[in-house]
């Protein structure tokens, strides 16, 4: 885990493109509160594909929608969640355009001590809320990004651009900073969504409007985000369609979605997503509705696009085969939590969490043997705080402690950054030792998680 | 060691199959849509002349891309669709000829499990009512016996007797699929068509249903036609597999053989397109270009010729670069699309007046496809001629020249089925005849 220090200015280049920390999205209904996403942390670098895999109901799509700002009532992103968009060009553009909503963290550091602030918020707030190991690691940036600055009177509710380093007074002199995606709204949200971060959905027919030509829909995005209109926009639209491998683009641009085949439609949707030259592309099951031969074409296309434009891709799917093929790193989700994260090779060669193992074993064709391994039961609805392991009731290796201790992410192999949230690990410790380690990690109260406080 | 085991297993099963009798014989079966009536026009050839046998007690897989006619074939076998031509002989009777009472009686023997458990169960009926509906239709036993039988069925598929009084919405996807399976078992059929029974389910649930289907087959000696697009599921559950493309069966044979050593170029490409759950796999994938043709306008000759990676090329252009061939194929697709695109009145008027229309950009398309390539003189002059025709909106002539110049036996004649292995596996491809190289050799060379 990274520790913010005074050398932060120099490290700005090492920041991931997007850094999601302790993201929690809950749906408040009359009957219950469903924690669809319950404290997940993911980061994606430019040019990298990060896969998110899980069964239906595990919270994959809600994660994507939270980042895009597409969560609708009764859904809400909870306080303590943070999704930082670190792309420097974007930060500069936002800082000059929305200077009213910009916070100079570098100047505030002198005035506030993070430890004092923590005491003022809540005495029992846990480092985990900020995705940190120790309380002393928590920085001012963490506190402000997670939304606690409002109550303390440091930030105002609509502030969303945080400048952490600069070499002069002008926006161009900013050397590091980020945009807090969970705090965006209005115009700032619209500029981000579709402009810097775009999304490709599962079913191309529902993301295309049947009464407008495909060209028209691409031109709409070009007009909104790049100010292109008329002939110029048409030319750009044709070029985009060509770039995603649609032959005879000059004719296709004037056709309607129903005149396209399924694969072509998904290509057109990808063209729309690329229209504004995004930095991050979120693909939510983009090939699930397509045939294998067409799926192969689309995956190839995404790979080409990524190579050409160096964009970060978040790839959501339930298909382990697709994940193995496209991603560099993988997060396995279960009932709103990431239960294992690793680079793609370690995950498939050496899965650690019992759920990941079960998932891989239930794929037909993989192993010999007549009967397929199954995981008994279903994904539970995460409707109460996770103070236990949500997989315990289906887990073949569950023991008593699994029902009372919430497992935290621990390193599970020599490979870098291969972590799993399971009480069986770390392997070198005895069972009791491991359990107490997890208990210790989750101690100092789970603060907000328990209360599900609205932001 | 394990290899030996697998091989001997395959032998045993094929021996067993020879002893088995044929349950269903399908001969030259055709199902066309939309040709009846005065204004029928061109029919959609969903199933275009298939012949194969289904043996007693086996699982035959039917795979293919969406729109290739697999579901239509399954439904025609159960007489849920009327066959346009050909025969389906079930235990010696041609069921396409049956009607009225005979059909009603026969239908007891054959049942279907549907893909989507949400839409195939009536939300207003309890599980008990759903499962006993077939029993009521056939006036099976007393109400008391029916209820007992239904509870037995629920037990067989892994549900509990108290589920009898619940409604479908109270169950998860996997459980709902179990209800659907219990319903099909009610009349003790011999033959079941499973139309994508696990596609809508998550992997872990999918595994449970597959295990259940296998158990049931063993217990009741059922014969399955398993329709799926997920090839790994098919590989696991099926004894034999038929690969379908555009209403035709491209290859049919024992599963292990077909997966490990496919004969037909389409089977090759389909198998190589499956993403493997192994990030280290260095698959030399054959990516098919374009989409399957419209079944209303199937191509002449071999149905797969528009996308085939091992298409036979005319000898005078054999040395042409693969990229140029790809361009030629795309150009043909574009011309075909243009030929069939409806021109609106406005477009026709613009065309008459010599204004820009969406069809006028063929030069650009040509540049896009071939601009960066170095095309030999003879091919280039032909391509120029084609583009000239296309620019004049004479797609028919352009296509005729293209087929004449770059076409081969694949475009001109329909292939014959050739037996490609000792187990009687059949493949539908010109390349199995003596004068051409085998598909696998060509694919190795080209990819």
Interface residues (C-beta under 8 A of the other chain):
Chain A: X55 X56 X242 X247 X248 X249 X250 X251 X253 X254 X255 X259 X261 X262 X263 X264 X291 X292 X293 X294 X295 X296 X297 X299 X300 X318 X319 X320 X321 X322 X323 X324 X325 X344 X345 X348 X349 X358 X359 X360 X362 X363 X364 X365 X366 X368 X370 X371 X372 X373 X374 X375 X378
Chain B: X2 X65 X66 X172 X174 X202 X203 X204 X205 X206 X207 X208 X210 X211 X214 X229 X231 X232 X233 X235 X236 X237 X269 X270 X273 X274 X275 X276 X277 X278 X279 X280 X281 X285 X287 X288 X289 X291 X330 X333 X334 X337 X338 X341 X358 X359 X361 X362 X364 X365 X368 X369
